[in-house]
């Protein structure tokens, strides 16, 4: 996997929402859910040719979609915000990939901060880190995605300092260390809706402390 550049906490609504087919009247774009900037309030420029294609898909449809049938506005897409997800970085990388003369399979990842105008509770924060992964290749299926997610969550918490394993074994260079979690193995996949993926799935894991199933991830196959 190659790490995606994610050093821009400030993002335009275009890359955060519009390029991901989220309609401009969507509730997530409301100030109650997103932190919008006052200075600078707008992005200076957007890729003209690609912006026109995004506008057409929103207002008229395309690539198998009938669109949302509304008047898409450039001034709305130019509004700056604190990114609500690192999927905006994925949108940028897929745009760059599509501009290559010859397609080549890629695997990207990122781990960085995102921001939501949320009420704080046990499962919500106004600022948190998101792990993002994208695989682009031919012949991929939903089964590949589910297998990758299971492998990822199972590996969370395994390993340890000095190269030991989850059984708490030490190494010649250091003392034994505490056993770590064997990973997140209790998983459920639930069909979901995302504007930018189809099919889409939410991933849940059972939280022993909260004594309930908690969402730990969102996923899907990107729309063309």
PyMOL commands that place a pseudoatom at each C-alpha (Angstrom):
pseudoatom trace, name=CA, resn=UNK, resi=1, chain=A, elem=C, hetatm=0, pos=[0.000, 0.000, 0.000]
pseudoatom trace, name=CA, resn=UNK, resi=2, chain=A, elem=C, hetatm=0, pos=[1.133, 3.556, -0.798]
pseudoatom trace, name=CA, resn=UNK, resi=3, chain=A, elem=C, hetatm=0, pos=[0.288, 6.355, 1.627]
pseudoatom trace, name=CA, resn=UNK, resi=4, chain=A, elem=C, hetatm=0, pos=[-1.968, 9.092, 0.286]
pseudoatom trace, name=CA, resn=UNK, resi=5, chain=A, elem=C, hetatm=0, pos=[-1.134, 12.762, 0.979]
pseudoatom trace, name=CA, resn=UNK, resi=6, chain=A, elem=C, hetatm=0, pos=[-3.576, 13.986, 3.644]
pseudoatom trace, name=CA, resn=UNK, resi=7, chain=A, elem=C, hetatm=0, pos=[-1.913, 17.150, 4.953]
pseudoatom trace, name=CA, resn=UNK, resi=8, chain=A, elem=C, hetatm=0, pos=[-4.768, 19.460, 3.900]
pseudoatom trace, name=CA, resn=UNK, resi=9, chain=A, elem=C, hetatm=0, pos=[-7.241, 19.639, 6.785]
pseudoatom trace, name=CA, resn=UNK, resi=10, chain=A, elem=C, hetatm=0, pos=[-9.026, 22.426, 4.907]
pseudoatom trace, name=CA, resn=UNK, resi=11, chain=A, elem=C, hetatm=0, pos=[-10.828, 21.038, 1.865]
pseudoatom trace, name=CA, resn=UNK, resi=12, chain=A, elem=C, hetatm=0, pos=[-13.286, 22.351, -0.689]
pseudoatom trace, name=CA, resn=UNK, resi=13, chain=A, elem=C, hetatm=0, pos=[-16.861, 21.110, -0.689]
pseudoatom trace, name=CA, resn=UNK, resi=14, chain=A, elem=C, hetatm=0, pos=[-16.171, 19.909, -4.229]
pseudoatom trace, name=CA, resn=UNK, resi=15, chain=A, elem=C, hetatm=0, pos=[-13.664, 17.232, -3.191]
pseudoatom trace, name=CA, resn=UNK, resi=16, chain=A, elem=C, hetatm=0, pos=[-15.288, 16.514, 0.161]
pseudoatom trace, name=CA, resn=UNK, resi=17, chain=A, elem=C, hetatm=0, pos=[-18.837, 16.159, -1.214]
pseudoatom trace, name=CA, resn=UNK, resi=18, chain=A, elem=C, hetatm=0, pos=[-19.506, 16.875, -4.900]
pseudoatom trace, name=CA, resn=UNK, resi=19, chain=A, elem=C, hetatm=0, pos=[-16.812, 14.637, -6.418]
pseudoatom trace, name=CA, resn=UNK, resi=20, chain=A, elem=C, hetatm=0, pos=[-18.226, 11.872, -4.203]
pseudoatom trace, name=CA, resn=UNK, resi=21, chain=A, elem=C, hetatm=0, pos=[-21.744, 12.365, -5.656]
pseudoatom trace, name=CA, resn=UNK, resi=22, chain=A, elem=C, hetatm=0, pos=[-23.203, 13.761, -2.452]
pseudoatom trace, name=CA, resn=UNK, resi=23, chain=A, elem=C, hetatm=0, pos=[-26.026, 16.143, -3.483]
pseudoatom trace, name=CA, resn=UNK, resi=24, chain=A, elem=C, hetatm=0, pos=[-25.739, 19.782, -2.485]
pseudoatom trace, name=CA, resn=UNK, resi=25, chain=A, elem=C, hetatm=0, pos=[-28.952, 19.659, -0.460]
pseudoatom trace, name=CA, resn=UNK, resi=26, chain=A, elem=C, hetatm=0, pos=[-27.776, 16.646, 1.603]
pseudoatom trace, name=CA, resn=UNK, resi=27, chain=A, elem=C, hetatm=0, pos=[-28.182, 17.090, 5.405]
pseudoatom trace, name=CA, resn=UNK, resi=28, chain=A, elem=C, hetatm=0, pos=[-24.474, 16.239, 5.974]
pseudoatom trace, name=CA, resn=UNK, resi=29, chain=A, elem=C, hetatm=0, pos=[-23.610, 19.494, 4.209]
pseudoatom trace, name=CA, resn=UNK, resi=30, chain=A, elem=C, hetatm=0, pos=[-25.514, 21.522, 6.768]
pseudoatom trace, name=CA, resn=UNK, resi=31, chain=A, elem=C, hetatm=0, pos=[-23.658, 23.677, 9.305]
pseudoatom trace, name=CA, resn=UNK, resi=32, chain=A, elem=C, hetatm=0, pos=[-25.011, 21.447, 12.064]
pseudoatom trace, name=CA, resn=UNK, resi=33, chain=A, elem=C, hetatm=0, pos=[-22.793, 18.623, 10.781]
pseudoatom trace, name=CA, resn=UNK, resi=34, chain=A, elem=C, hetatm=0, pos=[-19.852, 20.369, 9.076]
pseudoatom trace, name=CA, resn=UNK, resi=35, chain=A, elem=C, hetatm=0, pos=[-17.395, 23.114, 10.077]
pseudoatom trace, name=CA, resn=UNK, resi=36, chain=A, elem=C, hetatm=0, pos=[-17.342, 25.687, 7.260]
pseudoatom trace, name=CA, resn=UNK, resi=37, chain=A, elem=C, hetatm=0, pos=[-14.584, 28.302, 7.023]
pseudoatom trace, name=CA, resn=UNK, resi=38, chain=A, elem=C, hetatm=0, pos=[-15.092, 32.059, 6.892]
pseudoatom trace, name=CA, resn=UNK, resi=39, chain=A, elem=C, hetatm=0, pos=[-11.548, 32.981, 5.777]
pseudoatom trace, name=CA, resn=UNK, resi=40, chain=A, elem=C, hetatm=0, pos=[-10.754, 31.787, 3.185]
pseudoatom trace, name=CA, resn=UNK, resi=41, chain=A, elem=C, hetatm=0, pos=[-14.394, 31.000, 2.516]
pseudoatom trace, name=CA, resn=UNK, resi=42, chain=A, elem=C, hetatm=0, pos=[-13.939, 29.585, -1.003]
pseudoatom trace, name=CA, resn=UNK, resi=43, chain=A, elem=C, hetatm=0, pos=[-11.453, 27.455, -2.909]
pseudoatom trace, name=CA, resn=UNK, resi=44, chain=A, elem=C, hetatm=0, pos=[-9.591, 29.523, -5.528]
pseudoatom trace, name=CA, resn=UNK, resi=45, chain=A, elem=C, hetatm=0, pos=[-10.051, 27.086, -8.404]
pseudoatom trace, name=CA, resn=UNK, resi=46, chain=A, elem=C, hetatm=0, pos=[-11.308, 23.630, -9.329]
pseudoatom trace, name=CA, resn=UNK, resi=47, chain=A, elem=C, hetatm=0, pos=[-10.355, 21.392, -12.286]
pseudoatom trace, name=CA, resn=UNK, resi=48, chain=A, elem=C, hetatm=0, pos=[-12.595, 22.810, -15.030]
pseudoatom trace, name=CA, resn=UNK, resi=49, chain=A, elem=C, hetatm=0, pos=[-13.119, 19.716, -17.191]
pseudoatom trace, name=CA, resn=UNK, resi=50, chain=A, elem=C, hetatm=0, pos=[-13.735, 17.400, -14.255]
pseudoatom trace, name=CA, resn=UNK, resi=51, chain=A, elem=C, hetatm=0, pos=[-16.002, 19.942, -12.538]
pseudoatom trace, name=CA, resn=UNK, resi=52, chain=A, elem=C, hetatm=0, pos=[-18.200, 20.020, -15.652]
pseudoatom trace, name=CA, resn=UNK, resi=53, chain=A, elem=C, hetatm=0, pos=[-18.491, 16.212, -15.615]
pseudoatom trace, name=CA, resn=UNK, resi=54, chain=A, elem=C, hetatm=0, pos=[-19.404, 16.180, -11.925]
pseudoatom trace, name=CA, resn=UNK, resi=55, chain=A, elem=C, hetatm=0, pos=[-22.039, 18.861, -12.541]
pseudoatom trace, name=CA, resn=UNK, resi=56, chain=A, elem=C, hetatm=0, pos=[-23.572, 16.833, -15.372]
pseudoatom trace, name=CA, resn=UNK, resi=57, chain=A, elem=C, hetatm=0, pos=[-23.765, 13.623, -13.325]
pseudoatom trace, name=CA, resn=UNK, resi=58, chain=A, elem=C, hetatm=0, pos=[-25.437, 15.500, -10.444]
pseudoatom trace, name=CA, resn=UNK, resi=59, chain=A, elem=C, hetatm=0, pos=[-27.961, 17.365, -12.575]
pseudoatom trace, name=CA, resn=UNK, resi=60, chain=A, elem=C, hetatm=0, pos=[-28.543, 15.001, -15.536]
pseudoatom trace, name=CA, resn=UNK, resi=61, chain=A, elem=C, hetatm=0, pos=[-27.029, 11.645, -14.627]
pseudoatom trace, name=CA, resn=UNK, resi=62, chain=A, elem=C, hetatm=0, pos=[-24.522, 9.409, -16.371]
pseudoatom trace, name=CA, resn=UNK, resi=63, chain=A, elem=C, hetatm=0, pos=[-22.546, 6.163, -16.045]
pseudoatom trace, name=CA, resn=UNK, resi=64, chain=A, elem=C, hetatm=0, pos=[-25.753, 4.258, -15.295]
pseudoatom trace, name=CA, resn=UNK, resi=65, chain=A, elem=C, hetatm=0, pos=[-27.127, 6.876, -12.878]
pseudoatom trace, name=CA, resn=UNK, resi=66, chain=A, elem=C, hetatm=0, pos=[-30.161, 9.104, -13.493]
pseudoatom trace, name=CA, resn=UNK, resi=67, chain=A, elem=C, hetatm=0, pos=[-28.638, 11.854, -11.356]
pseudoatom trace, name=CA, resn=UNK, resi=68, chain=A, elem=C, hetatm=0, pos=[-30.387, 13.978, -8.762]
pseudoatom trace, name=CA, resn=UNK, resi=69, chain=A, elem=C, hetatm=0, pos=[-32.217, 16.267, -11.225]
pseudoatom trace, name=CA, resn=UNK, resi=70, chain=A, elem=C, hetatm=0, pos=[-31.414, 19.577, -9.560]
pseudoatom trace, name=CA, resn=UNK, resi=71, chain=A, elem=C, hetatm=0, pos=[-29.519, 22.752, -10.414]
pseudoatom trace, name=CA, resn=UNK, resi=72, chain=A, elem=C, hetatm=0, pos=[-25.934, 22.144, -9.321]
pseudoatom trace, name=CA, resn=UNK, resi=73, chain=A, elem=C, hetatm=0, pos=[-24.175, 25.335, -8.195]
pseudoatom trace, name=CA, resn=UNK, resi=74, chain=A, elem=C, hetatm=0, pos=[-20.454, 26.038, -8.503]
pseudoatom trace, name=CA, resn=UNK, resi=75, chain=A, elem=C, hetatm=0, pos=[-20.465, 28.525, -5.609]
pseudoatom trace, name=CA, resn=UNK, resi=76, chain=A, elem=C, hetatm=0, pos=[-21.706, 25.762, -3.294]
pseudoatom trace, name=CA, resn=UNK, resi=77, chain=A, elem=C, hetatm=0, pos=[-18.929, 23.423, -4.450]
pseudoatom trace, name=CA, resn=UNK, resi=78, chain=A, elem=C, hetatm=0, pos=[-16.266, 26.047, -3.814]
pseudoatom trace, name=CA, resn=UNK, resi=79, chain=A, elem=C, hetatm=0, pos=[-17.109, 26.491, -0.103]
pseudoatom trace, name=CA, resn=UNK, resi=80, chain=A, elem=C, hetatm=0, pos=[-14.173, 25.620, 2.146]
pseudoatom trace, name=CA, resn=UNK, resi=81, chain=A, elem=C, hetatm=0, pos=[-14.577, 23.388, 5.186]
pseudoatom trace, name=CA, resn=UNK, resi=82, chain=A, elem=C, hetatm=0, pos=[-12.689, 21.222, 7.634]
pseudoatom trace, name=CA, resn=UNK, resi=83, chain=A, elem=C, hetatm=0, pos=[-12.780, 17.847, 5.889]
pseudoatom trace, name=CA, resn=UNK, resi=84, chain=A, elem=C, hetatm=0, pos=[-15.378, 15.484, 7.289]
pseudoatom trace, name=CA, resn=UNK, resi=85, chain=A, elem=C, hetatm=0, pos=[-13.601, 12.362, 6.008]
pseudoatom trace, name=CA, resn=UNK, resi=86, chain=A, elem=C, hetatm=0, pos=[-10.321, 11.378, 4.362]
pseudoatom trace, name=CA, resn=UNK, resi=87, chain=A, elem=C, hetatm=0, pos=[-12.333, 9.968, 1.457]
pseudoatom trace, name=CA, resn=UNK, resi=88, chain=A, elem=C, hetatm=0, pos=[-11.782, 13.403, -0.070]
pseudoatom trace, name=CA, resn=UNK, resi=89, chain=A, elem=C, hetatm=0, pos=[-8.131, 12.373, -0.443]
pseudoatom trace, name=CA, resn=UNK, resi=90, chain=A, elem=C, hetatm=0, pos=[-9.271, 9.141, -2.107]
pseudoatom trace, name=CA, resn=UNK, resi=91, chain=A, elem=C, hetatm=0, pos=[-11.367, 11.193, -4.542]
pseudoatom trace, name=CA, resn=UNK, resi=92, chain=A, elem=C, hetatm=0, pos=[-8.301, 13.234, -5.472]
pseudoatom trace, name=CA, resn=UNK, resi=93, chain=A, elem=C, hetatm=0, pos=[-6.145, 10.120, -5.951]
pseudoatom trace, name=CA, resn=UNK, resi=94, chain=A, elem=C, hetatm=0, pos=[-8.759, 8.377, -8.116]
pseudoatom trace, name=CA, resn=UNK, resi=95, chain=A, elem=C, hetatm=0, pos=[-9.006, 11.542, -10.234]
pseudoatom trace, name=CA, resn=UNK, resi=96, chain=A, elem=C, hetatm=0, pos=[-5.234, 11.452, -10.769]
pseudoatom trace, name=CA, resn=UNK, resi=97, chain=A, elem=C, hetatm=0, pos=[-5.399, 7.729, -11.566]
pseudoatom trace, name=CA, resn=UNK, resi=98, chain=A, elem=C, hetatm=0, pos=[-8.107, 8.310, -14.178]
pseudoatom trace, name=CA, resn=UNK, resi=99, chain=A, elem=C, hetatm=0, pos=[-5.914, 10.884, -15.923]
pseudoatom trace, name=CA, resn=UNK, resi=100, chain=A, elem=C, hetatm=0, pos=[-3.139, 8.350, -16.598]
pseudoatom trace, name=CA, resn=UNK, resi=101, chain=A, elem=C, hetatm=0, pos=[-2.826, 7.203, -20.195]
pseudoatom trace, name=CA, resn=UNK, resi=102, chain=A, elem=C, hetatm=0, pos=[-2.561, 3.557, -19.158]
pseudoatom trace, name=CA, resn=UNK, resi=103, chain=A, elem=C, hetatm=0, pos=[-4.341, 2.100, -16.127]
pseudoatom trace, name=CA, resn=UNK, resi=104, chain=A, elem=C, hetatm=0, pos=[-2.208, 0.316, -13.535]
pseudoatom trace, name=CA, resn=UNK, resi=105, chain=A, elem=C, hetatm=0, pos=[-3.540, -1.342, -10.341]
pseudoatom trace, name=CA, resn=UNK, resi=106, chain=A, elem=C, hetatm=0, pos=[-2.922, 0.637, -7.135]
pseudoatom trace, name=CA, resn=UNK, resi=107, chain=A, elem=C, hetatm=0, pos=[-3.414, 0.261, -3.388]
pseudoatom trace, name=CA, resn=UNK, resi=108, chain=A, elem=C, hetatm=0, pos=[-3.607, 3.395, -1.226]
pseudoatom trace, name=CA, resn=UNK, resi=109, chain=A, elem=C, hetatm=0, pos=[-4.009, 4.072, 2.489]
pseudoatom trace, name=CA, resn=UNK, resi=110, chain=A, elem=C, hetatm=0, pos=[-4.108, 7.032, 4.869]
pseudoatom trace, name=CA, resn=UNK, resi=111, chain=A, elem=C, hetatm=0, pos=[-4.452, 7.680, 8.613]
pseudoatom trace, name=CA, resn=UNK, resi=112, chain=A, elem=C, hetatm=0, pos=[-5.280, 11.252, 9.544]
pseudoatom trace, name=CA, resn=UNK, resi=113, chain=A, elem=C, hetatm=0, pos=[-7.621, 13.643, 11.323]
pseudoatom trace, name=CA, resn=UNK, resi=114, chain=A, elem=C, hetatm=0, pos=[-11.152, 14.528, 10.271]
pseudoatom trace, name=CA, resn=UNK, resi=115, chain=A, elem=C, hetatm=0, pos=[-13.660, 16.928, 11.788]
pseudoatom trace, name=CA, resn=UNK, resi=116, chain=A, elem=C, hetatm=0, pos=[-17.406, 16.744, 12.444]
pseudoatom trace, name=CA, resn=UNK, resi=117, chain=A, elem=C, hetatm=0, pos=[-19.771, 19.175, 14.145]
pseudoatom trace, name=CA, resn=UNK, resi=118, chain=A, elem=C, hetatm=0, pos=[-20.978, 16.431, 16.488]
pseudoatom trace, name=CA, resn=UNK, resi=119, chain=A, elem=C, hetatm=0, pos=[-22.454, 16.246, 19.971]
pseudoatom trace, name=CA, resn=UNK, resi=120, chain=A, elem=C, hetatm=0, pos=[-19.893, 14.396, 22.086]
pseudoatom trace, name=CA, resn=UNK, resi=121, chain=A, elem=C, hetatm=0, pos=[-20.767, 10.973, 23.484]
pseudoatom trace, name=CA, resn=UNK, resi=122, chain=A, elem=C, hetatm=0, pos=[-19.237, 7.488, 23.815]
pseudoatom trace, name=CA, resn=UNK, resi=123, chain=A, elem=C, hetatm=0, pos=[-19.051, 6.986, 20.041]
pseudoatom trace, name=CA, resn=UNK, resi=124, chain=A, elem=C, hetatm=0, pos=[-18.826, 10.553, 18.650]
pseudoatom trace, name=CA, resn=UNK, resi=125, chain=A, elem=C, hetatm=0, pos=[-16.119, 13.246, 18.739]
pseudoatom trace, name=CA, resn=UNK, resi=126, chain=A, elem=C, hetatm=0, pos=[-15.706, 16.577, 16.964]
pseudoatom trace, name=CA, resn=UNK, resi=127, chain=A, elem=C, hetatm=0, pos=[-12.200, 15.511, 15.893]
pseudoatom trace, name=CA, resn=UNK, resi=128, chain=A, elem=C, hetatm=0, pos=[-10.944, 11.965, 15.350]
pseudoatom trace, name=CA, resn=UNK, resi=129, chain=A, elem=C, hetatm=0, pos=[-8.618, 9.890, 13.187]
pseudoatom trace, name=CA, resn=UNK, resi=130, chain=A, elem=C, hetatm=0, pos=[-9.890, 7.948, 10.201]
pseudoatom trace, name=CA, resn=UNK, resi=131, chain=A, elem=C, hetatm=0, pos=[-8.156, 4.992, 8.559]
pseudoatom trace, name=CA, resn=UNK, resi=132, chain=A, elem=C, hetatm=0, pos=[-8.774, 4.955, 4.820]
pseudoatom trace, name=CA, resn=UNK, resi=133, chain=A, elem=C, hetatm=0, pos=[-7.915, 2.310, 2.242]
pseudoatom trace, name=CA, resn=UNK, resi=134, chain=A, elem=C, hetatm=0, pos=[-8.505, 2.134, -1.516]
pseudoatom trace, name=CA, resn=UNK, resi=135, chain=A, elem=C, hetatm=0, pos=[-7.728, -0.685, -3.940]
pseudoatom trace, name=CA, resn=UNK, resi=136, chain=A, elem=C, hetatm=0, pos=[-8.183, -0.104, -7.676]
pseudoatom trace, name=CA, resn=UNK, resi=137, chain=A, elem=C, hetatm=0, pos=[-7.930, -3.063, -10.051]
pseudoatom trace, name=CA, resn=UNK, resi=138, chain=A, elem=C, hetatm=0, pos=[-9.960, -5.055, -12.533]
pseudoatom trace, name=CA, resn=UNK, resi=139, chain=A, elem=C, hetatm=0, pos=[-12.059, -8.036, -11.463]
pseudoatom trace, name=CA, resn=UNK, resi=140, chain=A, elem=C, hetatm=0, pos=[-12.529, -7.009, -7.825]
pseudoatom trace, name=CA, resn=UNK, resi=141, chain=A, elem=C, hetatm=0, pos=[-15.715, -8.110, -6.038]
pseudoatom trace, name=CA, resn=UNK, resi=142, chain=A, elem=C, hetatm=0, pos=[-17.549, -7.421, -2.790]
pseudoatom trace, name=CA, resn=UNK, resi=143, chain=A, elem=C, hetatm=0, pos=[-16.055, -10.665, -1.479]
pseudoatom trace, name=CA, resn=UNK, resi=144, chain=A, elem=C, hetatm=0, pos=[-12.543, -9.254, -1.915]
pseudoatom trace, name=CA, resn=UNK, resi=145, chain=A, elem=C, hetatm=0, pos=[-13.582, -6.188, 0.094]
pseudoatom trace, name=CA, resn=UNK, resi=146, chain=A, elem=C, hetatm=0, pos=[-15.096, -8.221, 2.936]
pseudoatom trace, name=CA, resn=UNK, resi=147, chain=A, elem=C, hetatm=0, pos=[-12.031, -10.459, 3.120]
pseudoatom trace, name=CA, resn=UNK, resi=148, chain=A, elem=C, hetatm=0, pos=[-9.706, -7.449, 3.246]
pseudoatom trace, name=CA, resn=UNK, resi=149, chain=A, elem=C, hetatm=0, pos=[-11.745, -5.833, 6.021]
pseudoatom trace, name=CA, resn=UNK, resi=150, chain=A, elem=C, hetatm=0, pos=[-11.777, -9.032, 8.096]
pseudoatom trace, name=CA, resn=UNK, resi=151, chain=A, elem=C, hetatm=0, pos=[-8.003, -9.323, 7.724]
pseudoatom trace, name=CA, resn=UNK, resi=152, chain=A, elem=C, hetatm=0, pos=[-7.513, -5.680, 8.702]
pseudoatom trace, name=CA, resn=UNK, resi=153, chain=A, elem=C, hetatm=0, pos=[-9.663, -5.777, 11.835]
pseudoatom trace, name=CA, resn=UNK, resi=154, chain=A, elem=C, hetatm=0, pos=[-8.242, -9.136, 12.932]
pseudoatom trace, name=CA, resn=UNK, resi=155, chain=A, elem=C, hetatm=0, pos=[-4.730, -7.664, 12.884]
pseudoatom trace, name=CA, resn=UNK, resi=156, chain=A, elem=C, hetatm=0, pos=[-5.640, -4.662, 15.042]
pseudoatom trace, name=CA, resn=UNK, resi=157, chain=A, elem=C, hetatm=0, pos=[-3.953, -5.116, 18.432]
pseudoatom trace, name=CA, resn=UNK, resi=158, chain=A, elem=C, hetatm=0, pos=[-1.742, -8.041, 17.405]
pseudoatom trace, name=CA, resn=UNK, resi=159, chain=A, elem=C, hetatm=0, pos=[2.037, -7.962, 17.645]
pseudoatom trace, name=CA, resn=UNK, resi=160, chain=A, elem=C, hetatm=0, pos=[3.964, -5.919, 20.192]
pseudoatom trace, name=CA, resn=UNK, resi=161, chain=A, elem=C, hetatm=0, pos=[7.231, -4.176, 21.075]
pseudoatom trace, name=CA, resn=UNK, resi=162, chain=A, elem=C, hetatm=0, pos=[10.452, -5.919, 20.180]
pseudoatom trace, name=CA, resn=UNK, resi=163, chain=A, elem=C, hetatm=0, pos=[8.797, -8.123, 17.580]
pseudoatom trace, name=CA, resn=UNK, resi=164, chain=A, elem=C, hetatm=0, pos=[7.017, -10.414, 20.051]
pseudoatom trace, name=CA, resn=UNK, resi=165, chain=A, elem=C, hetatm=0, pos=[3.535, -11.716, 19.495]
pseudoatom trace, name=CA, resn=UNK, resi=166, chain=A, elem=C, hetatm=0, pos=[0.155, -11.506, 21.185]
pseudoatom trace, name=CA, resn=UNK, resi=167, chain=A, elem=C, hetatm=0, pos=[0.995, -14.272, 23.675]
pseudoatom trace, name=CA, resn=UNK, resi=168, chain=A, elem=C, hetatm=0, pos=[3.173, -11.906, 25.746]
pseudoatom trace, name=CA, resn=UNK, resi=169, chain=A, elem=C, hetatm=0, pos=[6.494, -13.490, 24.843]
pseudoatom trace, name=CA, resn=UNK, resi=170, chain=A, elem=C, hetatm=0, pos=[9.676, -11.472, 25.331]
pseudoatom trace, name=CA, resn=UNK, resi=171, chain=A, elem=C, hetatm=0, pos=[12.745, -11.179, 23.132]
pseudoatom trace, name=CA, resn=UNK, resi=172, chain=A, elem=C, hetatm=0, pos=[16.474, -11.567, 23.840]
pseudoatom trace, name=CA, resn=UNK, resi=173, chain=A, elem=C, hetatm=0, pos=[16.744, -7.776, 23.708]
pseudoatom trace, name=CA, resn=UNK, resi=174, chain=A, elem=C, hetatm=0, pos=[14.014, -6.990, 26.254]
pseudoatom trace, name=CA, resn=UNK, resi=175, chain=A, elem=C, hetatm=0, pos=[11.679, -8.226, 29.008]
pseudoatom trace, name=CA, resn=UNK, resi=176, chain=A, elem=C, hetatm=0, pos=[8.360, -9.924, 28.394]
pseudoatom trace, name=CA, resn=UNK, resi=177, chain=A, elem=C, hetatm=0, pos=[5.531, -7.601, 27.531]
pseudoatom trace, name=CA, resn=UNK, resi=178, chain=A, elem=C, hetatm=0, pos=[1.831, -7.711, 28.265]
pseudoatom trace, name=CA, resn=UNK, resi=179, chain=A, elem=C, hetatm=0, pos=[-0.428, -9.722, 25.987]
pseudoatom trace, name=CA, resn=UNK, resi=180, chain=A, elem=C, hetatm=0, pos=[-2.275, -7.592, 23.475]
pseudoatom trace, name=CA, resn=UNK, resi=181, chain=A, elem=C, hetatm=0, pos=[-5.734, -7.991, 22.058]
pseudoatom trace, name=CA, resn=UNK, resi=182, chain=A, elem=C, hetatm=0, pos=[-6.046, -10.721, 19.420]
pseudoatom trace, name=CA, resn=UNK, resi=183, chain=A, elem=C, hetatm=0, pos=[-7.735, -8.155, 17.196]
pseudoatom trace, name=CA, resn=UNK, resi=184, chain=A, elem=C, hetatm=0, pos=[-11.336, -7.373, 16.382]
pseudoatom trace, name=CA, resn=UNK, resi=185, chain=A, elem=C, hetatm=0, pos=[-12.823, -10.693, 15.341]
pseudoatom trace, name=CA, resn=UNK, resi=186, chain=A, elem=C, hetatm=0, pos=[-16.546, -10.293, 16.122]
pseudoatom trace, name=CA, resn=UNK, resi=187, chain=A, elem=C, hetatm=0, pos=[-17.714, -8.534, 12.974]
pseudoatom trace, name=CA, resn=UNK, resi=188, chain=A, elem=C, hetatm=0, pos=[-21.024, -7.994, 11.238]
pseudoatom trace, name=CA, resn=UNK, resi=189, chain=A, elem=C, hetatm=0, pos=[-21.538, -6.498, 7.785]
pseudoatom trace, name=CA, resn=UNK, resi=190, chain=A, elem=C, hetatm=0, pos=[-24.729, -4.528, 7.221]
pseudoatom trace, name=CA, resn=UNK, resi=191, chain=A, elem=C, hetatm=0, pos=[-25.968, -3.230, 3.832]
pseudoatom trace, name=CA, resn=UNK, resi=192, chain=A, elem=C, hetatm=0, pos=[-25.866, 0.561, 3.774]
pseudoatom trace, name=CA, resn=UNK, resi=193, chain=A, elem=C, hetatm=0, pos=[-26.179, 3.556, 1.478]
pseudoatom trace, name=CA, resn=UNK, resi=194, chain=A, elem=C, hetatm=0, pos=[-23.318, 5.852, 0.470]
pseudoatom trace, name=CA, resn=UNK, resi=195, chain=A, elem=C, hetatm=0, pos=[-23.691, 8.321, -2.411]
pseudoatom trace, name=CA, resn=UNK, resi=196, chain=A, elem=C, hetatm=0, pos=[-20.253, 7.352, -3.752]
pseudoatom trace, name=CA, resn=UNK, resi=197, chain=A, elem=C, hetatm=0, pos=[-20.239, 3.547, -3.413]
pseudoatom trace, name=CA, resn=UNK, resi=198, chain=A, elem=C, hetatm=0, pos=[-22.574, 0.794, -4.600]
pseudoatom trace, name=CA, resn=UNK, resi=199, chain=A, elem=C, hetatm=0, pos=[-22.869, -1.712, -3.025]
pseudoatom trace, name=CA, resn=UNK, resi=200, chain=A, elem=C, hetatm=0, pos=[-22.038, -0.264, 0.398]
pseudoatom trace, name=CA, resn=UNK, resi=201, chain=A, elem=C, hetatm=0, pos=[-21.579, -1.846, 3.833]
pseudoatom trace, name=CA, resn=UNK, resi=202, chain=A, elem=C, hetatm=0, pos=[-21.301, -0.696, 7.427]
pseudoatom trace, name=CA, resn=UNK, resi=203, chain=A, elem=C, hetatm=0, pos=[-19.028, -2.793, 9.660]
pseudoatom trace, name=CA, resn=UNK, resi=204, chain=A, elem=C, hetatm=0, pos=[-20.027, -3.462, 13.267]
pseudoatom trace, name=CA, resn=UNK, resi=205, chain=A, elem=C, hetatm=0, pos=[-18.140, -5.050, 16.158]
pseudoatom trace, name=CA, resn=UNK, resi=206, chain=A, elem=C, hetatm=0, pos=[-19.416, -6.088, 19.568]
pseudoatom trace, name=CA, resn=UNK, resi=207, chain=A, elem=C, hetatm=0, pos=[-18.133, -3.754, 22.315]
pseudoatom trace, name=CA, resn=UNK, resi=208, chain=A, elem=C, hetatm=0, pos=[-17.963, -5.580, 25.651]
pseudoatom trace, name=CA, resn=UNK, resi=209, chain=A, elem=C, hetatm=0, pos=[-17.731, -2.359, 27.660]
pseudoatom trace, name=CA, resn=UNK, resi=210, chain=A, elem=C, hetatm=0, pos=[-20.779, -0.767, 26.065]
pseudoatom trace, name=CA, resn=UNK, resi=211, chain=A, elem=C, hetatm=0, pos=[-22.449, -4.174, 25.732]
pseudoatom trace, name=CA, resn=UNK, resi=212, chain=A, elem=C, hetatm=0, pos=[-23.706, -3.491, 22.242]
pseudoatom trace, name=CA, resn=UNK, resi=213, chain=A, elem=C, hetatm=0, pos=[-22.708, -3.658, 18.580]
pseudoatom trace, name=CA, resn=UNK, resi=214, chain=A, elem=C, hetatm=0, pos=[-20.838, -0.498, 17.551]
pseudoatom trace, name=CA, resn=UNK, resi=215, chain=A, elem=C, hetatm=0, pos=[-20.066, 0.709, 14.039]
pseudoatom trace, name=CA, resn=UNK, resi=216, chain=A, elem=C, hetatm=0, pos=[-16.311, 0.491, 13.417]
pseudoatom trace, name=CA, resn=UNK, resi=217, chain=A, elem=C, hetatm=0, pos=[-16.175, 1.121, 9.682]
pseudoatom trace, name=CA, resn=UNK, resi=218, chain=A, elem=C, hetatm=0, pos=[-17.897, 2.004, 6.445]
pseudoatom trace, name=CA, resn=UNK, resi=219, chain=A, elem=C, hetatm=0, pos=[-17.046, 0.565, 3.055]
pseudoatom trace, name=CA, resn=UNK, resi=220, chain=A, elem=C, hetatm=0, pos=[-18.152, -0.025, -0.502]
pseudoatom trace, name=CA, resn=UNK, resi=221, chain=A, elem=C, hetatm=0, pos=[-17.275, -0.344, -4.162]
pseudoatom trace, name=CA, resn=UNK, resi=222, chain=A, elem=C, hetatm=0, pos=[-16.686, 3.080, -5.734]
pseudoatom trace, name=CA, resn=UNK, resi=223, chain=A, elem=C, hetatm=0, pos=[-19.126, 4.224, -8.381]
pseudoatom trace, name=CA, resn=UNK, resi=224, chain=A, elem=C, hetatm=0, pos=[-17.640, 4.827, -11.844]
for i in range(1, 224): cmd.bond("trace and resi %d" % i, "trace and resi %d" % (i + 1))
show_as sticks, trace
zoom trace
